[in-house]
Amino acid sequence: MKKSFKPAVLPALIASTLMLSACGSSEPTDATATADNSAAKSFSGIITGFGSVFVNGVEFETEQASFEVDDDSNSDQSDLRIGMRVTLRGSVNDDGMTGSAQSIVYENELKGPVSALTQTYDAVDPTLLVSVTLTIFGQQVEVTADTTFDDDYGLTMATLQVGDVLEVSGFSTASGIVATHIEKQKAGSFDETDPVELKGEISEVTANSFLLRGLQVQFDDTTEFDDGLTADALVNGLFVEAKGLFDSTANVLMASKIEATHDQFEDDEDEVEIEGVVSDYDADAQTFMLQGVTVDFSAAVTLSPANLQIADDLKLEVEGDMQNGVLVASKIKQRGQKIKVKAPVASINDIDTADPSISLSLFGGTGNITVRVSGQTEMKDDQGEQDHITLADLNVGDYVEIKAFYDGTAVINAVELERDEMDKIRLQGPLAGFDPVAMTVTLFDQDFDLSQASFSAGDMDVSLSDFYAALVDGQFIKLTDKNADGVIDEVELEHEDD
């Protein structure tokens, strides 16, 4: 068992306004209200909510969309899950918040048995499991509390074990995969006669082999090369997908097929948007890798926040045009911090409709934050005998803890909702504005009074003036009412998702 003071960080992604509707609903939504006929764009990102499908901060209406899940073209929206990384092609309306999807494609990053597992516990609270690192076919998979799980087999971070056969979706990094969604497969669903698919950046290329994140991949005259790739064209740093049989004794993948891959984008394509984790950052060349795509940010680029410092392992969303296989960035946005709300329920709204929600009371307000719950929101009960609850089981006055992922909008789509005993009131989210004279901050269109609060940044106390001097719109902050008396007592600048 390994201990670490800082938990491994999974850049996360989903906002909180609660929507319970059937997947694949054919009912029209607001996404069609202001539809335009602009050219289709390509998006690569995580599903952060349903009703329609939320990807990269846009709610896409899916009535006319085609779906392909793990090469099955007969799939539909019900086969998708929150946390899955998809490639979506569609148009965005003038509001920038809604649109229409033409196609949604999901391919897992990795599927296979867990051969090793390391748990990381918090150093302050040694009972708190903060992350798990899995090894699957020599690939390192990072799992945190933000990873979503398909609950068909009751899988959680705590129940992961060696021998589990898992399907992993997530972000590719230089060292492995940051898991955003994991599904457990049936026991005995894999043996060494089953084909294996691995994606990643290659190194130590020879005439008949290379390393893919440390795993040796061998090829010969029988190996098929696709997408214009040849054996002679294999070079260090190339992002490929290798398919073949895995020899667990030799710890080698014998490739039957190798192809260059970058999320099905064309080499030359206008208006592409990719979400991922930075690797191979080169400050001099002004480039980095994102999901196997080289990003060039040497041209004039709009950064959000404006003081963004690009670095390896940072989770970003990049917009731009594909030019000769390179994404020439026009906008770069930091992503990956988690919204948390702890508060009593003020009202339960529209429960019998396709768009139910709950309102929460924070910091002296009444029903001042609204959260959607989708059909895939995991709802738990820590008070009674029920492990799982539905929206109909909630009552006004119940204290709930909600986790969501920030997708760059003011919408909050809950990923987890847990009913618990009354405790402190808390809101963690992105800063939308601040006023040092009035001593307020704005989150989710609400102004909050900080006149009676203490301030900190990380583990350090800071003065009021230093706190406001450090603020930047889009930065995450945590507001806490320790006594649940309507007064914000503590304010913390959030530099990492904790």
C-alpha positions, 0 to 999 in steps of 0.5 A: 500500500502506497501513501501520498500526501497529494492524491493523484489528480484526474482532470474532471469534467461535468457541471451541476443543473440536474436533468432526468430524461430517457437516453435517446429521447426523441423529444425536441429540446432547446438545442433546436430552438436557435439552430443555424446551418453553420458548417459541422465541427468535430469535437473530441471530449467527455460526455458530461450529461444527458437529456440530449448529450453534453460534450465540451460544454455544449448540449447537442440534440441527438434526434438525427444523430447516428451512433457507433459504440466500439465499432457497432453501428447499430448502437444508440444513445442508451449505450453511452455513459457519462465519462465516456470519451467520444468523437462527435460531429455536429453544428453549434448554435449562435448561443455557443451552448447548444447544437445538433449532433450528426454522429457520435463515435465511442471507442474504448482506450483499453480493454483487458485484465488487470495484472497489477494494482496499487492503492494510494491513501491520503496521508492525513486520513489513512482510511481515505482511498484517493486513487488506484493505479492499474496495470493492463497489458503493461499500460498504467491506468490512473483511477481517482474518485472522479472516474465514473463506473458502470454499476452493472457489477457493483464496481467502485474504485475500492472494489477494483482487483487484480484479474478484473477484466475492464474496459477503460475510456479516458485521456491518453498521456505520456505515461498511460491513461487517465481513466474517465469511465470504467466498465467491468466485463464478465468473468472469463470474458478474456483469454490470450486468443482474444485480440488486443487493441492498444493506443499510444505514443511509440518509442525505441523504434527498430526494424521489427518492434517498438515500445508503446508506453513501455510495452514491446510491440513486435511486427513482421511481414504479416502485419497490416499497416493502414491509413497510409502508414508503412513500417519504414514510416514508424518513428519515435513520437508517432501516435498509433493503434496496434492490434494483435495478440498479447503474450503474457509470458513474454509480455509482448504484443504481436501486432497483426495491424498498426495504424496511425490514429488521431480521433478520426479527424481529417489531416486538413479540417476546419473547426476542430475541438479536442479535450485531453491531457498535455504531453510532450510540451515544447516551449521553444517550438510552441507545441504539445501533444493532445490525444495523439494530435500535435497542437501548434500554439505559435499563432495568436491564441486566446487563453482561458484563464488569461494567465494559463501556463501550459505544462505536461499533464495539464487538462486542456480543451483546444479549438482550431483548424487541422492543417496537414495533421497538426491542430493549429490552435486559436483557443486554449481553455483549461479544464478539469476541476470538479464542482462540489455542492453540499447543501439542503434541498429547497425544492424538487422541481418538475419530477414528472417531466423530462427535465426535473431538477432540485434547488439548493439553499446556500449561504443565506439564500433559498433555492439559489443553486439549481442542479439537474439530475440525469438518468445516469446520476448515481444517487446514494443514501448514507442515512437509511437502509437504502444504498441507492435512491431516486429523485422521488425518494428525496424530500425538502430539507434533506442534506445532499452532497453533489459532485459534478464536473466543470464543462465550461458552462454555468450548467450543473449536471450531477454525476453523483448525489448522496443524501447524508447527515447535515454538515457544513454548507459548501460550494466549489466552482469556477469564479465568474466575477469578483468585487474587492470593494463590495467583498463579493465573488460571483459563482453560477450567476450568484453574488456571495458575501465574503465580508466575514470570511478567512482566506487561504491559498493551498495550505497558506492563510492569505490576507483579503487584499492578497486574495483578491489580487490573486483572483482570475475569472475561471479560477476555482474557489471553495466557499464554506459555511462551517456552522450552516448559519448562512455566513461564509466562514472560509474561502480557499483558492483551488489550484488542484482538484481536491 
